[in-house]
């Protein structure tokens, strides 16, 4: 859960209301170094992000943020 919170903090300004879905793929053993990668898609108003082991292409965590739909 700490890793998810750290990712959200690294993204900076987020919509006032949003949905964040994450999947924890592999543990992060300490001490270690990981890479945070985010891809912004303004057309769909979403952000895909992940935490990866820099030595391998394996993801430790993957996630997606989507802006919540306005209530009618």
N, C-alpha and C positions, 0 to 999 in steps of 0.2 A: 504494500500500500504506500510505503514511503516513496518508492520509485514512481508510482503514478502521480503522487502529489508533486514530486520534483519535476516531472515532465510538464504538468499543468502550469507550474510556476515559470518554467523556462519559455513557455509559449507567450507569456506576457498578457496583453489585453485580450480577453475572451468576451464573447457575447454575454449579455445580461442573463440570459437563460440558455442552457445548452444541455446536450446529452453527451456523456463520455463513456464509451465502451472500451474496455481493455481486456486483453488476454495475456496472462502471465505464462510464457512459454518455457523458460529455463531459469533456474536460480542464478543470482549474482553472488558469487563467493567473494568474501572480503579478505584481504585487500585486492582490488582489481580495477581496471579501467574499462569504461564502456563508452560507446558513441551514441549520442542522441540525434536522430534525424527526423525532420518534420517536412511535410509537403502540404502546402496551402492550395486549396481549390476554391477560388472566389466564385466560380460559376455555380457550384453546388453548395457553397457556403459550408464547407467542411475542411477539417484538417486531419490528415493521417500522420501518425508518428510512431516511432519505435526506438527501442534501446537495443543496441547490438554489441556483440563482442568484436572488437576491431581486428582480431586475429583470424576470425572465421566469419562466414556470412550468416551465422545463426542469430536469431532474434531472442532476446531475453523477455521482451515485452513488446506488444504491438497494440495500437489503439487508434480510435477515431473519435473526433469531436464533430457533432452536427448541431447547428443552431436549432433551438426549439421552435416549433411552429406557434404562431400567435393564436391565442384562444379566441374563438368566435362568439 
